[in-house]
Amino acid sequence: MKEKRKSRVDYGKLDAFKELAQNTAKITDKSIDGLGVRFVEESRRESVQLIEMEDCYVAHIKEGLGTKSAAADATNMVWKSFYDYMGQDAVARIVNSMAASGATPLNVNMHLAVGDSAWFDNEERYFLLIKGWVRACRIAGCVFGGVETSVLKDIIHPAHAVLDGSAVGIIKPKKRRISSENIKEGDEIVLFGSSGVHANGLTLARDIADKLPNGYSAEMNNGEIFGIALFEPTVIYARVIRDCLDRGIKIHYASNITGQGWRKIMRAEEIWAYIINKIPKPQEVFKFLQEYGNISDEEMYQTFNNGAGIAVIVEPRDTPDIIHIADGYGIPAIEAGRVEASNAKKVVIEPLGLEYNDE
């Protein structure tokens, strides 16, 4: 019998803290009165927060990479350092979420915390990290602004690092803003393909690797090495979203599929049913994780992206154009489903008989 893994993050506990913080934060909204700007209250529940100015929105985001760097440290002595991919993963997580708001990222800064300054003795590792960060910023079309470092002795394990970053972006003109208030019944859901696990579900993936006889060196059914497939760098969707907006396509909503897997499709505050009737073919690494982790379909799709990196909601007439634009960037995209009226927020994956509610 397939059961939930203890290594899965309990997002209910995290969300309770976030909800309290968001609700309490409202008392600070008037702090910027008199400056001719306004904090966009509804953005508080999104990944990207917005400040409305006269002719544009200024966007801000801070995102972390999670535990993927710990897996990179574990494989460093086996094949090579994957820290250039870690840099791309971290930037992608930031700019993809920013793009989902309609914002163009302007600069992305790195925040790196370590448990011991000896972490920097490995010059190849940090050189590759910077290289990957720069490459990702160039792909996304933004500036690498700078780095903030800290040593947190007795808090972070001396062998590891906590990698995250922040970014500022702009939505100009204002009509480019992507807001869930534009979602309508009958809208279609387009899923952009992923390159692999990206940066979500790594806690579970690491747990599975630790229990395999050959660990990250295990060979998958297609002959690829599990650990190498695990580090396929995250796809950067920011340019694609920007291109769609440049061509006048009205995106009603977009959701970066990171933590909580396909449950992220129903992130919008409004109540809708998101009906998925076609799913992308997951990469071999997902099949491997499911088999050797003894994971149910239900757990897989609320932990991993399973071949889908971002969900975009548009009017049916715009679906073919979005798929064509994504294809031009080498990113597969499919018409995956539709939005329906509902008395409860939910994601229904019809081919697998799965339903996730907003609980």
C-alpha positions as CSV (number, residue, x, y, z in Angstrom):
1,M,0.0,0.0,0.0
2,K,1.3,3.4,-1.0
3,E,1.5,5.9,1.9
4,K,2.4,9.5,2.4
5,R,6.1,9.9,3.1
6,K,7.2,11.5,6.4
7,S,9.7,13.6,4.4
8,R,7.0,15.5,2.6
9,V,6.7,19.1,3.8
10,D,3.6,19.8,5.9
11,Y,2.5,23.0,4.0
12,G,-0.5,23.3,6.3
13,K,1.7,24.4,9.2
14,L,3.7,26.8,7.0
15,D,0.5,28.3,5.5
16,A,-1.0,28.9,8.9
17,F,2.0,31.1,9.8
18,K,1.9,32.9,6.4
19,E,-1.8,33.6,6.8
20,L,-1.4,35.1,10.2
21,A,1.5,37.2,9.0
22,Q,-0.5,38.4,5.9
23,N,-3.5,39.3,7.9
24,T,-1.5,41.1,10.6
25,A,0.6,42.9,7.9
26,K,-2.5,44.9,6.8
27,I,-2.0,47.4,9.6
28,T,1.2,48.6,7.9
29,D,-0.5,49.5,4.6
30,K,-1.0,53.2,5.5
31,S,2.7,53.6,6.2
32,I,3.3,54.7,2.6
33,D,0.4,57.1,2.5
34,G,1.5,60.5,1.2
35,L,4.1,59.1,-1.2
36,G,1.7,58.9,-4.2
37,V,1.9,55.1,-4.3
38,R,-0.2,52.2,-3.1
39,F,0.5,48.7,-1.8
40,V,-1.7,46.3,-3.8
41,E,-3.4,44.4,-1.0
42,E,-4.5,41.4,-3.1
43,S,-0.9,40.8,-4.1
44,R,0.0,39.9,-0.5
45,R,-1.2,36.4,-1.1
46,E,0.8,35.9,-4.2
47,S,4.5,35.2,-4.6
48,V,5.1,38.7,-5.9
49,Q,4.1,41.8,-4.0
50,L,3.2,44.9,-6.0
51,I,3.4,48.7,-5.4
52,E,1.1,50.7,-7.6
53,M,2.6,53.9,-9.0
54,E,1.1,56.4,-11.4
55,D,2.1,54.6,-14.7
56,C,3.3,51.2,-13.6
57,Y,3.5,48.6,-10.9
58,V,6.8,47.9,-9.1
59,A,7.2,44.2,-8.2
60,H,9.2,42.5,-5.5
61,I,9.9,38.9,-4.6
62,K,12.1,36.8,-2.4
63,E,12.4,33.0,-3.0
64,G,14.6,30.2,-1.7
65,L,16.0,27.2,-3.6
66,G,15.1,24.7,-0.9
67,T,17.2,21.6,-0.2
68,K,18.4,20.9,-3.7
69,S,21.9,22.2,-2.8
70,A,22.2,19.5,-0.1
71,A,21.7,16.9,-2.9
72,A,24.3,18.8,-5.0
73,D,26.8,18.5,-2.1
74,A,26.1,14.8,-1.8
75,T,26.9,14.2,-5.5
76,N,29.9,16.6,-5.7
77,M,32.5,13.9,-5.2
78,V,30.8,11.4,-7.4
79,W,30.7,13.1,-10.9
80,K,31.0,16.9,-10.9
81,S,29.7,19.9,-9.1
82,F,26.2,20.8,-10.1
83,Y,26.4,24.3,-8.6
84,D,26.1,26.0,-11.9
85,Y,22.7,24.4,-12.2
86,M,21.9,25.4,-8.6
87,G,22.4,29.0,-9.7
88,Q,20.0,28.6,-12.6
89,D,17.5,26.8,-10.4
90,A,17.5,29.6,-7.9
91,V,17.1,32.4,-10.5
92,A,14.5,30.5,-12.4
93,R,12.4,30.1,-9.2
94,I,12.4,33.8,-8.7
95,V,11.9,35.1,-12.3
96,N,9.3,32.4,-13.2
97,S,7.2,33.5,-10.2
98,M,7.7,37.1,-11.1
99,A,6.7,36.5,-14.7
100,A,3.5,34.9,-13.4
101,S,2.4,38.4,-12.2
102,G,3.1,40.0,-15.6
103,A,6.3,41.7,-14.2
104,T,9.5,41.9,-16.1
105,P,12.4,41.2,-13.7
106,L,15.0,44.0,-13.6
107,N,17.6,42.7,-11.2
108,V,18.1,39.5,-9.3
109,N,20.3,39.4,-6.2
110,M,21.8,36.4,-4.5
111,H,21.5,35.7,-0.8
112,L,23.9,33.0,0.4
113,A,24.1,31.8,4.1
114,V,26.6,29.2,5.3
115,G,27.3,27.5,8.5
116,D,31.1,28.0,8.3
117,S,33.3,30.4,6.3
118,A,35.2,27.3,5.2
119,W,32.4,26.7,2.7
120,F,34.2,29.2,0.5
121,D,37.4,27.2,0.5
122,N,35.9,25.3,-2.5
123,E,36.5,27.9,-5.2
124,E,35.2,25.7,-8.0
125,R,31.9,25.4,-6.3
126,Y,31.3,29.1,-5.8
127,F,32.7,30.0,-9.2
128,L,30.1,27.6,-10.8
129,L,27.3,29.0,-8.6
130,I,28.1,32.5,-9.9
131,K,28.4,31.3,-13.5
132,G,25.0,29.6,-13.4
133,W,23.4,32.7,-11.8
134,V,24.8,34.9,-14.5
135,R,23.7,32.5,-17.3
136,A,20.2,32.4,-15.9
137,C,19.9,36.2,-15.6
138,R,21.0,36.5,-19.3
139,I,18.3,34.0,-20.3
140,A,15.7,35.8,-18.3
141,G,16.9,39.2,-19.6
142,C,17.7,40.8,-16.3
143,V,20.7,42.1,-14.3
144,F,22.6,40.2,-11.6
145,G,22.6,42.9,-9.0
146,G,24.9,41.6,-6.3
147,V,25.4,39.2,-3.4
148,E,24.6,39.2,0.3
149,T,26.5,36.6,2.4
150,S,26.2,35.5,6.0
151,V,27.7,32.9,8.3
152,L,25.2,31.3,10.7
153,K,27.2,29.1,12.9
154,D,25.3,26.4,14.8
155,I,22.2,27.2,12.7
156,I,23.3,25.9,9.3
157,H,25.2,22.7,8.8
158,P,28.9,23.6,8.1
159,A,29.0,21.5,4.9
160,H,25.9,23.1,3.4
161,A,24.5,26.5,2.3
162,V,21.1,28.1,2.2
163,L,20.7,29.7,-1.3
164,D,17.9,32.2,-2.1
165,G,17.5,35.5,-3.7
166,S,15.3,38.5,-4.3
167,A,14.3,40.6,-7.3
168,V,12.7,43.8,-8.3
169,G,10.6,44.0,-11.5
170,I,8.2,46.3,-13.3
171,I,4.8,46.0,-14.9
172,K,4.5,48.7,-17.6
173,P,2.0,49.6,-18.9
174,K,-0.3,48.5,-16.1
175,K,-2.6,46.5,-18.4
176,R,0.2,43.8,-18.6
177,R,-0.6,42.8,-15.0
178,I,-1.7,39.2,-14.6
179,S,-4.4,39.1,-12.0
180,S,-6.7,36.2,-10.9
181,E,-9.7,38.6,-11.0
182,N,-9.6,38.1,-14.8
183,I,-10.2,34.3,-14.6
184,K,-13.5,33.4,-16.3
185,E,-15.5,30.3,-16.7
186,G,-14.5,28.5,-19.9
187,D,-10.9,29.7,-19.9
188,E,-8.4,27.2,-20.9
189,I,-5.4,25.9,-19.0
190,V,-2.1,25.7,-20.9
191,L,0.7,23.7,-19.2
192,F,4.3,24.5,-20.1
193,G,6.6,21.5,-19.9
194,S,9.3,21.1,-17.3
195,S,12.8,19.8,-17.8
196,G,12.5,17.5,-14.8
197,V,12.0,18.0,-11.0
198,H,13.2,21.6,-11.1
199,A,13.6,22.5,-7.4
200,N,10.5,21.0,-5.7
201,G,10.2,17.7,-3.9
202,L,13.9,17.4,-3.3
203,T,13.5,16.5,0.4
204,L,11.6,13.4,-0.7
205,A,14.0,12.7,-3.6
206,R,17.0,12.9,-1.2
207,D,15.2,10.5,1.2
208,I,14.7,8.0,-1.6
209,A,18.3,8.4,-2.8
210,D,19.6,7.6,0.7
211,K,17.8,4.3,0.7
212,L,18.9,3.1,-2.7
213,P,21.8,0.6,-2.8
214,N,23.7,2.8,-5.3
215,G,22.2,6.1,-4.1
216,Y,22.3,8.9,-6.7
217,S,24.4,6.6,-9.0
218,A,21.4,4.3,-9.5
219,E,20.6,3.6,-13.2
220,M,17.0,4.3,-14.4
221,N,15.1,2.2,-16.9
222,N,16.2,4.4,-19.8
223,G,19.9,4.0,-18.9
224,E,20.3,7.5,-17.5
225,I,21.8,8.0,-14.0
226,F,19.2,9.1,-11.4
227,G,21.4,11.7,-9.8
228,I,22.3,13.4,-13.1
229,A,18.6,13.5,-14.2
230,L,17.7,15.0,-10.8
231,F,19.9,18.0,-11.6
232,E,18.6,18.9,-15.0
233,P,18.3,22.8,-14.6
234,T,15.0,24.5,-14.2
235,V,13.4,25.9,-17.4
236,I,13.2,29.7,-17.4
237,Y,9.7,30.8,-18.6
238,A,10.1,34.6,-18.0
239,R,11.0,35.4,-21.7
240,V,8.0,33.3,-23.0
241,I,5.5,35.1,-20.7
242,R,7.0,38.5,-21.7
243,D,6.7,37.6,-25.4
244,C,3.1,36.6,-25.0
245,L,2.3,39.9,-23.3
246,D,4.3,41.9,-25.9
247,R,2.1,40.3,-28.6
248,G,-1.1,41.5,-26.9
249,I,-2.2,38.2,-25.4
250,K,-4.2,38.7,-22.3
251,I,-3.1,36.1,-19.7
252,H,-5.8,35.8,-17.1
253,Y,-3.7,34.0,-14.6
254,A,-0.4,32.1,-14.3
255,S,1.0,29.9,-11.6
256,N,4.5,28.6,-11.2
257,I,4.3,24.9,-10.2
258,T,6.8,24.7,-7.4
259,G,6.1,23.5,-3.8
260,Q,2.7,21.7,-3.5
261,G,2.9,20.4,-7.0
262,W,-0.2,20.7,-9.1
263,R,-2.2,22.1,-6.2
264,K,-0.5,25.3,-7.1
265,I,-2.8,25.6,-10.2
266,M,-5.6,26.6,-7.8
267,R,-3.5,29.3,-6.0
268,A,-5.9,32.1,-7.1
269,E,-8.0,33.5,-4.2
270,E,-11.2,33.2,-6.2
271,I,-13.2,29.9,-6.2
272,W,-13.0,27.9,-9.4
273,A,-12.6,24.3,-10.5
274,Y,-9.6,23.6,-12.6
275,I,-10.3,20.6,-14.7
276,I,-7.3,18.9,-16.3
277,N,-8.1,16.4,-19.1
278,K,-4.7,16.1,-20.6
279,I,-1.4,15.7,-18.8
280,P,2.2,16.0,-20.2
281,K,4.3,12.8,-20.2
282,P,6.5,12.9,-17.1
283,Q,10.2,12.5,-17.5
284,E,11.8,9.1,-16.5
285,V,13.1,10.6,-13.3
286,F,9.5,10.9,-12.0
287,K,8.7,7.3,-12.8
288,F,11.9,6.3,-11.0
289,L,11.0,8.3,-7.9
290,Q,7.4,6.9,-7.8
291,E,8.6,3.3,-8.2
292,Y,11.4,3.4,-5.7
293,G,9.7,5.7,-3.3
294,N,6.5,3.6,-3.4
295,I,4.6,6.9,-3.9
296,S,0.9,7.1,-5.0
297,D,-0.3,9.2,-7.9
298,E,-2.0,11.4,-5.4
299,E,1.2,12.1,-3.5
300,M,3.2,12.5,-6.7
301,Y,1.1,15.3,-8.2
302,Q,1.0,17.3,-4.9
303,T,4.7,17.0,-4.4
304,F,6.4,17.1,-7.9
305,N,5.6,19.0,-11.1
306,N,5.5,15.8,-13.1
307,G,6.4,17.3,-16.4
308,A,4.6,20.7,-16.0
309,G,6.5,23.8,-15.0
310,I,3.9,26.6,-15.2
311,A,0.2,26.8,-15.7
312,V,-1.2,29.7,-17.8
313,I,-4.9,30.5,-18.0
314,V,-6.2,32.2,-21.1
315,E,-9.3,32.6,-23.4
316,P,-9.6,29.6,-25.7
317,R,-8.8,31.8,-28.8
318,D,-5.3,32.6,-27.4
319,T,-4.3,29.0,-26.6
320,P,-2.9,28.1,-30.1
321,D,-0.8,31.3,-30.1
322,I,0.7,30.7,-26.6
323,I,1.6,27.1,-27.6
324,H,3.2,28.4,-30.8
325,I,5.2,31.0,-28.9
326,A,6.4,28.5,-26.3
327,D,7.5,26.1,-29.1
328,G,9.6,28.9,-30.5
329,Y,11.6,28.9,-27.2
330,G,11.9,25.1,-27.3
331,I,9.4,24.7,-24.5
332,P,6.6,22.1,-25.1
333,A,3.1,23.3,-24.1
334,I,-0.3,21.7,-24.3
335,E,-3.9,22.6,-24.0
336,A,-4.5,20.7,-20.7
337,G,-7.9,21.7,-19.5
338,R,-10.5,24.3,-18.6
339,V,-11.9,26.5,-15.8
340,E,-15.4,25.7,-14.5
341,A,-17.7,27.4,-12.0
342,S,-17.7,25.6,-8.6
343,N,-18.8,26.0,-5.1
344,A,-15.4,24.9,-3.9
345,K,-11.8,25.5,-5.1
346,K,-10.3,22.3,-6.6
347,V,-8.0,20.8,-9.1
348,V,-9.3,17.7,-10.9
349,I,-6.9,15.6,-12.9
350,E,-9.4,13.5,-14.9
351,P,-7.0,11.0,-16.6
352,L,-5.8,9.8,-13.1
353,G,-9.0,10.2,-11.2
354,L,-7.4,12.7,-8.8
355,E,-9.0,15.6,-7.0
356,Y,-7.3,18.2,-4.8
357,N,-9.3,20.6,-2.6
358,D,-8.3,23.8,-1.0
359,E,-7.7,22.4,2.5
